[in-house]
């Protein structure tokens, strides 16, 4: 495992220390607008995922590989391979992300967020992404389980909604509200403090109403001191559309910003 050299590692440690020191000594906008119970649950959730050092340092960059199963509207399914690469930029409070999909008898599809725009290629040739595909990809950059673990960094507010049962499990329900008003609802196990589900709405151009997305997480394993769900399911308006089973998860590997730039740029 590498951190991009001693100087790079030192820079990230300084940034992390400054972030945590500010959060601990000066009430941030996020903490001022959050209620005490929600903050207590979030802190226990962060601890369950390995603590703030794992969240901010270990999860700064990485790669996940596995198998993906798509459930189509006509009832058929397609199975293939998926690779996700990411680079979190703490100083810019964003995450570069690249998803590579390989299905049998189909071109290799790559969708990438490079810090400014979302672009795609098929077998290396640029393509125009469908509006729905781009909207869903952009939404996932904000609405994911790691966003709750990084709520301080994003200056987000966390609010306690209540407790309910999901599949017989007691869950605490929290809303994460970012400064731009976007909201993600989290369903956290009251016993283990693992994030079991999250929900959010996605607005797609030319579609009359927002689409309700739900991500569910299963098969939690410890990887390099942090907790990772190895199986995820995605639902759109209650219909299962995607299942991912990861086989390889690696954090701290060498990933550069240049890997997220369009070919020829």
C-alpha positions in Angstrom: 0.0 0.0 0.0 1.3 3.4 -0.9 0.3 7.0 -0.2 2.0 8.6 -3.1 5.3 9.3 -1.3 6.3 10.7 2.1 5.5 14.4 1.1 2.1 13.5 -0.2 1.3 11.5 3.0 2.4 14.4 5.2 0.2 16.8 3.3 -2.8 14.6 3.8 -2.1 14.2 7.5 -1.8 18.0 7.9 -5.2 18.5 6.1 -6.8 15.8 8.2 -5.5 17.3 11.4 -6.7 20.7 10.5 -10.2 19.4 9.6 -10.6 17.4 12.8 -9.2 20.2 15.0 -11.6 22.7 13.5 -14.5 20.3 14.0 -13.5 19.7 17.6 -12.9 23.3 18.7 -15.2 25.5 16.7 -18.8 24.6 16.1 -19.2 24.3 12.3 -22.3 25.1 10.3 -22.9 21.4 10.0 -22.8 20.9 13.8 -24.9 24.0 14.5 -27.7 22.7 12.4 -27.5 19.1 13.5 -29.3 17.6 16.5 -27.4 15.9 19.3 -28.9 12.4 18.8 -28.0 12.4 15.1 -24.4 13.4 15.8 -24.0 10.7 18.4 -25.3 8.1 15.9 -23.0 9.4 13.1 -19.9 9.3 15.4 -20.7 5.6 16.3 -21.2 4.9 12.6 -17.8 6.4 11.8 -16.3 4.2 14.5 -17.9 1.1 13.1 -16.3 1.8 9.7 -12.8 2.1 11.3 -12.7 5.6 12.6 -11.8 8.9 11.1 -8.3 7.9 10.2 -9.6 5.1 8.0 -12.2 7.4 6.4 -10.0 10.3 5.6 -6.6 8.6 4.9 -7.2 5.0 3.9 -10.2 5.7 1.8 -8.6 8.6 -0.1 -8.0 6.5 -3.2 -8.8 2.9 -4.2 -10.1 0.4 -6.7 -13.0 -2.1 -6.4 -13.6 -5.0 -8.8 -16.4 -7.5 -9.0 -19.4 -8.7 -10.9 -22.5 -6.7 -11.9 -26.0 -8.0 -12.7 -28.4 -5.6 -14.5 -32.2 -6.2 -14.2 -33.8 -4.8 -17.4 -37.4 -3.6 -17.7 -38.5 -6.5 -19.9 -37.6 -8.9 -17.1 -34.3 -10.1 -18.6 -30.9 -9.8 -17.0 -27.3 -9.1 -18.1 -24.2 -10.1 -16.2 -20.7 -8.7 -16.6 -17.7 -7.3 -14.8 -17.3 -3.9 -13.1 -14.3 -1.9 -11.9 -14.6 1.3 -9.9 -11.7 3.6 -9.4 -11.8 6.7 -7.2 -9.6 9.5 -5.9 -10.9 11.7 -3.1 -9.6 15.3 -3.2 -9.9 16.5 0.4 -8.8 20.0 -0.4 -11.5 20.3 -3.1 -14.1 18.3 -1.2 -14.9 16.2 -4.2 -14.2 12.7 -5.6 -13.0 11.7 -9.0 -14.7 8.5 -10.1 -14.4 6.1 -12.9 -16.7 3.1 -13.6 -15.7 0.5 -16.2 -18.3 -2.1 -17.4 -17.6 -5.2 -19.4 -20.5 -7.3 -20.7 -20.3 -10.2 -23.1 -20.7 -9.3 -26.8 -20.7 -5.6 -26.0 -18.2 -2.8 -26.1 -16.3 -1.9 -22.9 -18.1 1.1 -21.4 -16.3 3.6 -19.2 -18.0 6.5 -17.4 -15.9 9.0 -15.6 -16.2 12.2 -13.5 -13.0 14.2 -13.9 -13.8 17.0 -11.4 -15.7 19.1 -13.9 -17.8 17.0 -16.2 -19.0 13.4 -16.7 -17.8 11.8 -19.9 -18.0 8.3 -21.4 -16.3 6.0 -23.9 -17.0 2.7 -25.7 -13.9 0.8 -26.5 -12.0 4.0 -26.1 -14.1 6.1 -28.5 -16.0 9.1 -27.0 -19.8 8.8 -26.7 -22.7 11.0 -25.6 -24.2 9.6 -22.5 -27.9 9.2 -22.0 -29.4 12.0 -19.9 -30.7 9.4 -17.4 -27.2 7.7 -17.2 -25.4 11.0 -16.6 -28.0 12.2 -14.0 -27.7 8.9 -12.0 -23.9 9.0 -12.2 -23.7 12.6 -10.9 -26.2 11.8 -8.1 -24.2 8.9 -6.9 -21.2 11.2 -6.4 -23.2 12.9 -3.7 -25.5 10.3 -2.4 -23.4 7.4 -1.2 -22.7 5.8 2.2 -19.2 7.5 2.5 -20.8 10.9 2.4 -22.3 10.4 5.8 -18.8 9.4 7.1 -17.4 12.6 5.7 -20.3 14.9 6.8 -17.9 17.4 8.5 -15.8 17.8 5.4 -18.9 18.5 3.3 -20.3 20.9 6.0 -23.5 18.9 5.9 -26.2 18.9 8.5 -27.4 15.6 10.0 -30.9 15.3 11.4 -32.5 12.4 13.3 -35.8 11.3 11.7 -36.7 8.4 14.0 -36.5 4.7 14.5 -38.3 2.0 12.4 -37.9 -1.6 11.4 -36.6 -2.8 8.0 -36.7 -6.5 7.3 -37.1 -7.1 11.1 -34.1 -5.0 12.0 -34.3 -1.9 14.1 -32.8 1.1 12.2 -32.2 4.7 13.1 -33.2 7.0 10.2 -31.0 10.1 9.6 -31.1 12.8 6.9 -27.9 14.3 5.6 -28.5 17.7 4.2 -25.8 19.4 2.1 -25.3 23.2 1.8 -27.0 23.0 -1.7 -30.1 21.5 -0.2 -29.6 18.0 -1.5 -30.7 15.3 1.0 -29.8 11.7 1.5 -31.7 9.5 3.9 -29.7 6.8 5.8 -31.0 3.7 7.5 -28.5 2.6 10.2 -28.6 -0.5 12.2 -29.4 0.4 15.8 -27.2 -2.5 17.0 -24.1 -2.5 14.7 -24.3 1.1 13.4 -23.7 -0.2 9.9 -25.4 1.7 7.0 -27.9 -0.8 5.7 -29.8 1.4 3.2 -29.9 4.9 1.8 -32.4 6.7 -0.3 -32.4 9.8 -2.5 -34.2 11.4 -5.4 -32.7 12.0 -8.8 -34.1 14.6 -11.2 -33.7 13.5 -14.9 -34.1 16.1 -17.7 -37.3 15.6 -19.6 -38.8 13.3 -17.0 -41.9 14.6 -15.2 -41.0 13.6 -11.7 -37.9 12.7 -9.7 -36.9 9.0 -9.5 -36.5 7.5 -6.0 -33.2 5.6 -5.7 -32.4 3.2 -2.9 -29.1 1.5 -2.3 -28.9 -1.5 0.1 -25.7 -2.9 1.5 -24.9 -6.5 2.6 -22.0 -8.9 3.3 -19.8 -6.5 5.3 -16.1 -7.3 5.6 -13.1 -5.6 7.1 -10.5 -4.4 4.5 -7.4 -2.7 5.7 -9.0 -1.7 9.0 -12.2 -0.3 7.4 -15.6 -1.9 6.9 -16.8 -2.5 3.4 -20.1 -3.9 2.0 -19.2 -6.5 -0.6 -22.7 -6.8 -2.0 -24.9 -3.8 -3.0 -28.4 -3.6 -4.6 -29.9 -0.6 -6.3 -33.6 0.1 -6.7 -35.3 2.7 -8.8 -38.9 3.5 -7.7 -38.9 0.2 -5.8 -37.7 -2.0 -8.7 -34.4 -3.8 -8.5 -32.2 -2.6 -11.3 -28.7 -3.6 -10.3 -26.7 -5.9 -8.1 -22.9 -5.7 -7.5 -20.8 -8.4 -5.8 -17.3 -7.2 -5.2 -14.4 -9.7 -5.3 -11.5 -7.4 -4.8 -11.3 -4.1 -2.7 -8.0 -2.2 -2.4 -7.4 1.1 -0.8 -4.3 3.3 -0.8 -3.1 2.2 -4.2 -1.4 4.6 -6.5 -4.1 6.4 -8.5 -3.4 9.8 -10.2 -5.7 12.5 -11.5 -4.5 11.9 -15.0 -6.3 8.6 -15.1 -9.6 10.4 -15.0 -9.0 12.7 -17.9 -10.5 12.0 -21.4 -8.3 10.3 -23.9 -6.2 12.7 -25.8 -6.7 15.6 -23.3 
